[in-house]
Structure formats: C-alpha cells, structure tokens
Amino acid sequence: MKLKSYSKSRVSEQIRWSMALLLLVAALVTTTGGSAMASSNTKITSPRQLRIAYIAGGTSNTFLTTENAATMSTAKAYGAKIQMFDPEFNPTTQYNEMQSAISGGKFNAIILLPLDGTVMCPLVKQAIKKHILVVTGVFMVCGLDYKSGPGTWYPGTVQSVPAQTNSWMIDFFKEIVATNTTGGQVAIFTGPAVLTLSQITTKAATQVFAGTKFSVATTIAGDYTSPTAYTAAQNLFTSNPNINVVFVNYAGMTAGI
C-alpha cells in the first residue's frame, strides 16, 4: 500500500508562547493609562506584580512540554510569579482549575490554552468581569476558532495567539487538493475527540473534500502519542486496505504510523 503523507510546519512553540506573555506584559503600559487593574482593584505597573495562572492543556508530549517550559521561563525572566495547572487533556478538569484560579483571589492574570473553547467561554467572561488579565493561546474561546485574523480575539481579553484555527485547517486541506489531482481515501488521526482541534480538523477536511476526489474514510481519535497511533494504524490498515492518504494532527504521532 502506497500512502501519501502531508504535514505543515508551525511557528516555534517557544516563540509563540513567549510572544503571548510579552503581549500580556505590554498591556501593562497600554491599559488604563500605563497600568492594569487587578481583581483586587490595585493598579499593576510592573511585571513583578503579575501573579499568573497558566492553564495549560497537558504535559504528555513534546509540543506541550516545550510550550509549558517557554511560558514558565518567560514569566520568570520578567520577574512575574506564575503557577501552572495541568488538566491532562481533560476539559472538565481544566474548567475546574480555572474556576478555582478565578475564585481564589490569588491570581491577577491568566494564560489559557483552552481544550474546549465553548466550555471555557463563561470562565473567560467571569475573569474579565473580575479585572483579571487574560491571554488565550493556540485555540480560541467562545466559538472564535471558526474566525480568522483579528476575529479570533475575544473582546476584553488582552490578546489571542491563534495557532490552528478553522481557517488555517481549511487552507491546509485546500493546498492538499490543489497539489494532488488523484485524490484518495483519507484517514485522519487526531487527539482526543473532545478537543476543539480534533473537531476543527474533521469539519474542515469534510468541508474542503466535498465534491473532490478526496473523501474522509475515517477519523481516529487518539492521545497524541506514538504508541497509541501505532496500534490504531495497525488496526486501520488491516481492516481498510483502501486507505491511501493519512493526515496526522500532530507530528509526534507520525512515527507510530
């Protein structure tokens, strides 16, 4: 069986998340005339006053560990206090962690990598009302993953730092169609099905491939690890030998396939 593979490079995770934190720090001199209001109603005039809750996505692969390390080290380099919360790819756990961060009164800033932007939307609104600075990254909140450019920013947050939005995925699948006229049956390997990225990927592929020589034969939800992808691929190619195109949502799974 001859398989076609497609990949797309991303901006360095370290640069992306360093930029997210830099934007948060920059907001201190552009908000409320050179300072920002914390939930305690005290003005923040220095990064050293930041008490950041970093609501991560998980720690189970290289992408996550790289972005986590970059976020933590950048915060510390500016003298900000930061605490990381690891939901282990569980949207419910992430919701509970952020809710505790907001209600506890310990933090005046949040950096959020939302696993499910719809689930986290009410908490983002709650944080804004309490004058907590919020940066969202990689994925968006409140349905904005299906927007592009400035449309990914949720009003009231400091900044959004999008990585893989719906428009990004659509452009990628359009590139595949444009550069390959033979088409094929596509197997899509994603992360957990509950994640926004997994849903965006499947929806974008189905939309773009409609009416072309490509078709989505199956979507396989995994956990972004190579061993899980290996087992899933073995089962897939045994049961469906007609698959001739594989799309993998994360490079760390590719080795297993």
Residue pairs with C-beta under 8 A, 6 or more apart in sequence:
1 237
1 241
1 243
1 244
2 244
3 243
3 244
3 245
3 246
4 180
4 184
4 244
4 245
4 246
5 246
5 248
5 254
6 172
6 176
6 245
6 247
7 248
7 251
7 254
8 172
10 16
10 163
10 164
11 163
13 63
13 66
13 67
13 70
14 66
14 67
14 69
14 70
15 70
16 67
16 137
16 138
16 161
16 163
17 67
17 70
17 71
17 74
17 137
17 161
18 70
18 71
18 74
19 161
20 71
20 111
20 135
20 137
20 159
20 161
21 71
21 74
21 75
21 78
21 80
21 111
21 135
22 74
23 135
23 158
23 159
23 161
24 50
24 52
24 109
24 111
24 133
24 135
24 158
24 159
25 47
25 50
25 78
25 80
27 36
27 133
27 158
27 159
28 34
28 35
28 36
28 44
28 45
28 46
28 47
28 50
29 35
31 37
31 158
32 43
34 45
35 43
35 44
35 45
36 43
36 44
36 133
37 43
37 44
37 131
38 44
38 49
38 108
38 109
38 131
38 132
38 133
39 105
39 107
39 108
39 130
39 131
39 132
40 105
40 108
41 131
44 50
44 108
44 133
46 79
47 78
47 79
47 80
48 78
48 79
48 80
49 80
49 108
50 75
50 78
50 80
50 81
50 82
50 108
50 109
50 133
51 80
51 81
51 82
51 106
51 107
51 108
51 109
52 75
52 80
52 81
52 82
52 83
52 107
52 109
52 110
52 111
53 82
53 83
53 85
53 98
53 101
53 106
53 107
53 109
53 110
53 111
54 68
54 71
54 72
54 75
54 82
54 83
54 84
54 85
54 110
54 111
55 85
55 87
55 94
55 97
55 98
55 101
55 110
55 111
55 112
55 113
56 64
56 67
56 68
56 71
56 84
56 85
56 86
56 87
56 113
57 64
57 87
57 89
57 94
57 113
57 115
57 138
58 64
58 86
58 87
58 88
58 89
59 65
59 68
59 86
59 88
60 88
60 89
60 223
60 224
60 225
61 224
61 225
61 250
61 252
62 252
63 224
63 250
63 252
67 113
67 138
68 84
71 82
71 84
71 111
72 82
72 84
75 81
75 82
76 82
80 109
83 107
85 94
85 97
85 98
85 101
87 93
87 94
87 97
87 115
89 115
89 191
89 192
89 195
89 223
89 224
90 115
91 115
91 116
91 119
91 120
91 194
91 195
92 119
94 114
94 115
94 116
94 119
94 120
95 119
95 120
95 123
98 110
98 112
98 120
98 123
98 127
99 123
101 107
101 110
102 110
102 123
102 126
102 127
102 130
102 132
107 132
108 131
108 132
108 133
109 132
109 133
109 134
109 135
110 127
110 132
110 133
110 134
110 135
111 134
111 135
111 137
112 120
112 124
112 134
112 135
112 136
112 137
112 141
113 136
113 137
113 138
113 139
114 120
114 136
114 139
114 140
114 141
114 196
115 139
115 194
115 195
115 196
116 194
116 195
116 196
117 139
117 140
117 141
117 142
117 143
117 144
117 145
117 196
118 141
118 142
118 143
118 196
120 141
121 141
121 142
121 143
124 134
124 136
124 141
124 142
124 154
124 156
124 157
125 156
127 134
128 134
128 156
128 157
133 158
134 156
134 157
134 158
135 157
135 158
135 159
135 160
135 161
136 154
136 157
136 159
136 160
136 161
137 160
137 161
137 162
137 163
138 161
138 162
138 163
138 164
139 145
139 162
139 163
139 164
139 165
139 196
139 197
140 147
140 152
140 154
140 160
140 162
140 165
141 154
142 154
144 151
144 152
144 153
144 154
144 160
144 165
145 152
145 162
145 165
145 166
145 196
145 200
146 165
146 166
146 167
146 200
147 165
147 166
147 167
148 165
148 166
148 167
148 168
152 160
152 162
152 165
153 159
153 160
154 160
162 168
164 197
164 200
165 200
166 200
166 203
166 204
169 200
169 201
169 204
169 205
170 204
170 207
170 208
172 204
173 204
173 205
173 208
173 209
174 208
176 214
177 208
177 209
177 212
177 214
181 213
182 213
183 212
183 213
183 214
183 215
184 213
184 214
184 244
184 245
185 214
185 215
185 217
185 240
185 242
185 243
185 244
185 245
186 205
186 209
186 214
186 215
186 216
186 217
186 243
186 245
186 246
186 247
187 217
187 218
187 219
187 220
187 236
187 240
187 243
187 245
187 246
187 247
188 201
188 202
188 205
188 216
188 218
188 219
188 220
188 247
188 249
189 220
189 222
189 229
189 232
189 233
189 246
189 247
189 248
189 249
189 253
189 257
190 197
190 198
190 201
190 202
190 219
190 220
190 221
190 222
190 249
191 197
191 198
191 221
191 222
191 223
191 224
191 249
191 250
192 198
192 221
192 222
192 223
193 199
193 221
197 249
198 219
198 221
198 249
201 219
201 247
201 249
202 216
202 219
205 216
205 247
206 216
208 214
209 215
209 216
214 245
217 240
217 242
217 243
218 236
218 240
218 243
220 232
220 236
222 228
222 229
222 232
222 253
224 249
224 250
224 252
224 253
225 252
225 253
225 256
226 252
226 253
226 254
226 255
226 256
227 256
228 253
228 256
229 248
229 253
229 254
229 255
229 256
229 257
230 256
230 257
231 256
233 246
233 256
233 257
236 243
237 243
246 257
248 254
248 257
